[in-house]
Every structure is written in C-alpha cells, then in structure tokens.
Amino acid sequence: MPIIHINMTEGRTEEQKQKIAEGITDVMVKEAKVKEEAVRIIFNDLKGENLAIGKKLFKDLNK
C-alpha cells in the first residue's frame, strides 16, 4: 500500500487537491501496478512561517 505525502504551502482548494489526488492515483495504478483503493495520499498544508528557504521564512520571500 503506497502512502504518498504531499507537502505544499497552504492555499490550494479542495477541488485542486481532489484533482491532484486523482492524477497521482492514476499514475500509481498505471506505473506501480497497485489497486486504486490501495493508494493513500496525505496532504500537509504548510503555513509560510513553518517553511524556510535558506535563511528566509517562506512568508518573507517576496518582501
């Protein structure tokens, strides 16, 4: 049973996450030869203050 973790900054809609889940599941079924119902996807929405790129917090990158 594949368990896929997706870490993204927050802001995606439920509809976007649904489409992402469908696409990833389709790839796993085709390429990994697993059953659709075996695929587990965990979305982790990261707040900008909980992610750093280099020395800057993500929320401060465009400042």
Biotite code that builds the C-alpha atoms (Angstrom):
import biotite.structure as struc

atoms = struc.array([
    struc.Atom([0.000, 0.000, 0.000], chain_id="A", res_id=1, res_name="MET", atom_name="CA", element="C"),
    struc.Atom([1.726, 3.210, -1.118], chain_id="A", res_id=2, res_name="PRO", atom_name="CA", element="C"),
    struc.Atom([1.428, 6.178, 1.216], chain_id="A", res_id=3, res_name="ILE", atom_name="CA", element="C"),
    struc.Atom([2.258, 9.448, -0.502], chain_id="A", res_id=4, res_name="ILE", atom_name="CA", element="C"),
    struc.Atom([2.905, 12.610, 1.494], chain_id="A", res_id=5, res_name="HIS", atom_name="CA", element="C"),
    struc.Atom([2.479, 15.947, -0.270], chain_id="A", res_id=6, res_name="ILE", atom_name="CA", element="C"),
    struc.Atom([3.905, 18.982, 1.496], chain_id="A", res_id=7, res_name="ASN", atom_name="CA", element="C"),
    struc.Atom([2.780, 22.289, -0.003], chain_id="A", res_id=8, res_name="MET", atom_name="CA", element="C"),
    struc.Atom([2.293, 25.790, 1.238], chain_id="A", res_id=9, res_name="THR", atom_name="CA", element="C"),
    struc.Atom([-1.323, 26.369, 2.149], chain_id="A", res_id=10, res_name="GLU", atom_name="CA", element="C"),
    struc.Atom([-3.772, 27.906, -0.273], chain_id="A", res_id=11, res_name="GLY", atom_name="CA", element="C"),
    struc.Atom([-4.955, 25.036, -2.512], chain_id="A", res_id=12, res_name="ARG", atom_name="CA", element="C"),
    struc.Atom([-8.688, 24.452, -2.719], chain_id="A", res_id=13, res_name="THR", atom_name="CA", element="C"),
    struc.Atom([-10.373, 21.125, -2.027], chain_id="A", res_id=14, res_name="GLU", atom_name="CA", element="C"),
    struc.Atom([-11.086, 20.901, -5.766], chain_id="A", res_id=15, res_name="GLU", atom_name="CA", element="C"),
    struc.Atom([-7.386, 21.299, -6.564], chain_id="A", res_id=16, res_name="GLN", atom_name="CA", element="C"),
    struc.Atom([-6.445, 18.659, -4.004], chain_id="A", res_id=17, res_name="LYS", atom_name="CA", element="C"),
    struc.Atom([-9.071, 16.323, -5.451], chain_id="A", res_id=18, res_name="GLN", atom_name="CA", element="C"),
    struc.Atom([-7.572, 16.700, -8.943], chain_id="A", res_id=19, res_name="LYS", atom_name="CA", element="C"),
    struc.Atom([-4.054, 16.177, -7.594], chain_id="A", res_id=20, res_name="ILE", atom_name="CA", element="C"),
    struc.Atom([-5.205, 13.013, -5.784], chain_id="A", res_id=21, res_name="ALA", atom_name="CA", element="C"),
    struc.Atom([-6.855, 11.701, -8.952], chain_id="A", res_id=22, res_name="GLU", atom_name="CA", element="C"),
    struc.Atom([-3.756, 12.337, -11.061], chain_id="A", res_id=23, res_name="GLY", atom_name="CA", element="C"),
    struc.Atom([-1.333, 10.773, -8.599], chain_id="A", res_id=24, res_name="ILE", atom_name="CA", element="C"),
    struc.Atom([-3.607, 7.780, -8.087], chain_id="A", res_id=25, res_name="THR", atom_name="CA", element="C"),
    struc.Atom([-3.846, 7.242, -11.850], chain_id="A", res_id=26, res_name="ASP", atom_name="CA", element="C"),
    struc.Atom([-0.045, 7.252, -12.146], chain_id="A", res_id=27, res_name="VAL", atom_name="CA", element="C"),
    struc.Atom([0.380, 4.821, -9.244], chain_id="A", res_id=28, res_name="MET", atom_name="CA", element="C"),
    struc.Atom([-2.187, 2.434, -10.713], chain_id="A", res_id=29, res_name="VAL", atom_name="CA", element="C"),
    struc.Atom([-0.539, 2.545, -14.140], chain_id="A", res_id=30, res_name="LYS", atom_name="CA", element="C"),
    struc.Atom([3.137, 2.563, -13.189], chain_id="A", res_id=31, res_name="GLU", atom_name="CA", element="C"),
    struc.Atom([3.276, 0.829, -9.794], chain_id="A", res_id=32, res_name="ALA", atom_name="CA", element="C"),
    struc.Atom([0.537, -1.683, -10.666], chain_id="A", res_id=33, res_name="LYS", atom_name="CA", element="C"),
    struc.Atom([-1.369, -1.118, -7.424], chain_id="A", res_id=34, res_name="VAL", atom_name="CA", element="C"),
    struc.Atom([-5.104, -1.034, -6.963], chain_id="A", res_id=35, res_name="LYS", atom_name="CA", element="C"),
    struc.Atom([-6.709, 2.391, -6.805], chain_id="A", res_id=36, res_name="GLU", atom_name="CA", element="C"),
    struc.Atom([-8.131, 1.739, -3.352], chain_id="A", res_id=37, res_name="GLU", atom_name="CA", element="C"),
    struc.Atom([-4.644, 0.918, -2.026], chain_id="A", res_id=38, res_name="ALA", atom_name="CA", element="C"),
    struc.Atom([-3.260, 4.404, -2.682], chain_id="A", res_id=39, res_name="VAL", atom_name="CA", element="C"),
    struc.Atom([-3.110, 6.712, 0.338], chain_id="A", res_id=40, res_name="ARG", atom_name="CA", element="C"),
    struc.Atom([-2.341, 10.413, -0.101], chain_id="A", res_id=41, res_name="ILE", atom_name="CA", element="C"),
    struc.Atom([-1.695, 12.754, 2.798], chain_id="A", res_id=42, res_name="ILE", atom_name="CA", element="C"),
    struc.Atom([-1.776, 16.488, 2.153], chain_id="A", res_id=43, res_name="PHE", atom_name="CA", element="C"),
    struc.Atom([0.236, 18.622, 4.564], chain_id="A", res_id=44, res_name="ASN", atom_name="CA", element="C"),
    struc.Atom([-0.577, 22.319, 4.234], chain_id="A", res_id=45, res_name="ASP", atom_name="CA", element="C"),
    struc.Atom([2.383, 24.352, 5.434], chain_id="A", res_id=46, res_name="LEU", atom_name="CA", element="C"),
    struc.Atom([1.975, 27.867, 6.746], chain_id="A", res_id=47, res_name="LYS", atom_name="CA", element="C"),
    struc.Atom([4.562, 30.312, 5.458], chain_id="A", res_id=48, res_name="GLY", atom_name="CA", element="C"),
    struc.Atom([6.112, 30.668, 8.892], chain_id="A", res_id=49, res_name="GLU", atom_name="CA", element="C"),
    struc.Atom([6.686, 26.894, 9.073], chain_id="A", res_id=50, res_name="ASN", atom_name="CA", element="C"),
    struc.Atom([8.874, 26.667, 5.963], chain_id="A", res_id=51, res_name="LEU", atom_name="CA", element="C"),
    struc.Atom([12.242, 28.261, 5.306], chain_id="A", res_id=52, res_name="ALA", atom_name="CA", element="C"),
    struc.Atom([14.225, 28.502, 2.111], chain_id="A", res_id=53, res_name="ILE", atom_name="CA", element="C"),
    struc.Atom([17.783, 29.222, 3.029], chain_id="A", res_id=54, res_name="GLY", atom_name="CA", element="C"),
    struc.Atom([17.780, 31.851, 5.766], chain_id="A", res_id=55, res_name="LYS", atom_name="CA", element="C"),
    struc.Atom([14.324, 33.274, 4.996], chain_id="A", res_id=56, res_name="LYS", atom_name="CA", element="C"),
    struc.Atom([10.903, 32.127, 6.034], chain_id="A", res_id=57, res_name="LEU", atom_name="CA", element="C"),
    struc.Atom([8.715, 31.387, 3.045], chain_id="A", res_id=58, res_name="PHE", atom_name="CA", element="C"),
    struc.Atom([6.231, 34.079, 4.078], chain_id="A", res_id=59, res_name="LYS", atom_name="CA", element="C"),
    struc.Atom([9.005, 36.696, 3.823], chain_id="A", res_id=60, res_name="ASP", atom_name="CA", element="C"),
    struc.Atom([10.479, 35.698, 0.447], chain_id="A", res_id=61, res_name="LEU", atom_name="CA", element="C"),
    struc.Atom([8.702, 38.354, -1.610], chain_id="A", res_id=62, res_name="ASN", atom_name="CA", element="C"),
    struc.Atom([9.358, 41.183, 0.833], chain_id="A", res_id=63, res_name="LYS", atom_name="CA", element="C"),
])
